[in-house]
Amino acid sequence: NGKYNNKTMRNLLIIITFLLTSCGVTTFQVYSFDLSKVQKPNLTDQSHGGRIVVTDLGKDSMGRYSYEDRFIEITWAPDNQQFNFWLTNKTINPIQITWDNAGYLDDEGNAIRVIHSGVKYINRYESHPPTTIPVGSTLSDMLIPADNIYYSGDGWDSRQIIPTKSVNAWTRSGLSKVQAVNSEYLGKHVSIFLPIYINGVQNDYLFVFNIGQRSVDSGDLYE
């Protein structure tokens, strides 16, 4: 009995070690949204006579992209359900985001209304008041395409921004299903149209994101 118990314990330890090792190296490909360029009006004279394309953009160690001019600084951290951002007012006056004029452009160029933090899903197609950003302050917010929101038996929820393929997998976090990228969208781009009132003039910023993919550990994924 002692030999049997020892052999059983050794086998059990081998199985546990194998499972832990296997889980540690399991990775999946998920979408990335990489800020590739920013289009903005010529703000030097507020004439709107032309637009400027900026491709010299910053990226930090966490994969967040940033853009800055003498009026604003904005950092983007998109995921597959929403576009998180932080917008700083660098001017000497309050600035505003006019949400009713903002939009999301999908990979086919279709313009879709967006909602942001504080807006109830059920009110996604109603008029939304502008957000004022005081001098020197930073707004932390997010954007979701209104058409990506739906109602199910469990309540309101948001769909994936880009369609995915489902794959079955066993992971250390106990998931039975994770999302994998759909290759037909890779290399395409989506955009966020963000109108900002600066010194009483609406300045239309367009942030263009390339659709790519990145590897994540299965234990970092959630349903």
N, C-alpha and C positions, 0 to 999 in steps of 0.2 A: 504493500500500500504506500509505503514511503517513497519507493522508486517511482511508482505511478504518479504520486502527487508532485514529485520533483519534475518529472517529464512533462506533466500537464502545465505546471507553472512556467517552465522554459518555453513551451509552445505558445502559451498565452502572452508572455513577454515579447516573443518574436512577432506575433500578430500585432500587438499594440505598437511596437516600434515601427513596423512596416506602415501601419495606418497613419501614425503621426508624421513619418517621413514623407509619405505620399501626399498628405494634405499640405505639407509645408511648401511643396514645389508645384502645386496645382495653380495654374494661372489661366485667365481668360482674356480675350480681346473685347474691350468696350470702346465706345465712341470717345473721341476727343474733339474739342472745338477750339481751333487754334486761330487767334486773332491775327489776320494776315495784313489788313490795311484799314485805314480810317479815311473816309471822305468828309471834308468839312468845307464850309464857306470861307471865303477870304475875309478873315475877321479884322484885318488891319485898318480898313476904312468903312466896314459895314455896308459896302456897296452891293455885295452879292453878285458882283460881275463875273465871278469865276469860282471854281472849287479847287481845293488842294487835296492831293492824295498823299497820305503819310504811310510809309511802310517801315520806318525805323521805330520799332515798338519794343518795349521792355518785357522781360519774362523773368519771374523770380524762381527760387528753388522749389516752390510748391506748384509750379506750372501755371500760375496766374499771370495774365497779360495786362499791361498798363499802357495808357496813352496820356500825354500831357501837353498842353499849350499854355499860354499866359492867362487863360481864363478858367480852365478846368483841369482836373486830374481825375482819371477814371481807371479803376482796376476791375477786370472781369475774371470770374471763376465759374464758367458754365459747367453744368452736368447734363445728363440726358433727359432731365425733366424741367429744368429752369435755368435762366441766365442770372447768376448772382453778380452783383456789382457794388462798388463803393465809389461815390462821386463827390469830389471836393470842390468847393467854390473858392477860387483863387482871386476873385475880383473884389472891389471895394463896395459892392452893392449886392443885395440878395439876387439870386437867380431862380428860375422855375423850370420844371419839366412839365410840358403840356401833354398829359397822357392821352387825351382824345386824338392827338395827331401822331402819336407814336405807333410803331408797327414792327412786326416780324415778317421778314421775307424768306419763304421756304426755298428749298433747293430748285424749285421750278420758277421762282420769281413771283409767286403769289403773295400778295400783301395781306397780313392777318392782324387783327386787333390784338393788343396785349393787355394783360392785367399785371398788377404789382402787389406788394405786401399791403395787407389791410383791406383789399377788395374781396368781397365774398364771391365765391365761384358762381353763385346763382345770379349775381349782378354783373357778370363779365361783359355783357354787351351794352350796358348802360353808360351814361356819361360819367367820367371820373374827374374830380377836381384836380388842378395842378398841384404839384408838390413844390414848396418853397424851400430853398437851401440858404440859410443865413450866411453872412460873410465869414469866411474862414472855417466853416463847418463841413462835415462829411455826412452824406446820406448813405446808409446801408440798405439796400433794397434788392429785389429780384424781379425778373420778367418771365411770364408764361404766355405762350400763344393761346388766345381765348378759345380757338377751335380745338385745342388739345385737351380741353376739360370736358368731362362727361359725368353722368349720374348713373350709378348702379344701385343694386339693392342694399349695398353697404354704405351708400352716401356718395358725396362728391369726391372726385379724384382727378388726377392729371395723367394723361398718357405720356409715353415716351416721345420726345421731340422728333426723333428719327426712328422709323420702324426697325425692329430688331428680329433676330431669329432666336427661338428658344432652344436650348440644349439641356439635356438631363445630366445631372452630375451629383455625386456625393461629395460634400465638403465638410470641413471641420466645424463650420458654423451651423451645420444641420440643414443647409438648403437642399431642396429637392429639385430646384430649377433656377438657372441663372440666365442672363441675357447675353447673347453674343451679337456682334455687329453683322449687319447686312452689307455685303461687299459692294452692292450696286450703288450705294451712296458715298462710298469713299472717294475722295478727290473732288467732290462737289462742294458747294458752299451755301451758307445761310447768312442772313444779315439782320441787324437790329437798327431800326431807324429811330433816333432819339432827338426830338426837337427841344432845344433849351433856350429859354428867353434870357438874353444877356443884354443889359443896358437898354431894355425895352424893345429889342429886336429878336425875332425868332431865328435861331441858328440851327440848321438841320445837320446833325451828325449822323453818319452811316458807318456802322462797325461791321466789317465783313469777317466771317469765321469760316475757315476751311474745315471740312469734315474729315477727320483722320481716325486712327485707332491707337489704343495704348493697352499695355498688359497690366492687369491687376491680380493680386492674390485672391483666390476664391474665398478666403476667410474674411476679406474686406468687403464682400458684396452682401447686399441685403435684398430681401424680397420687396 
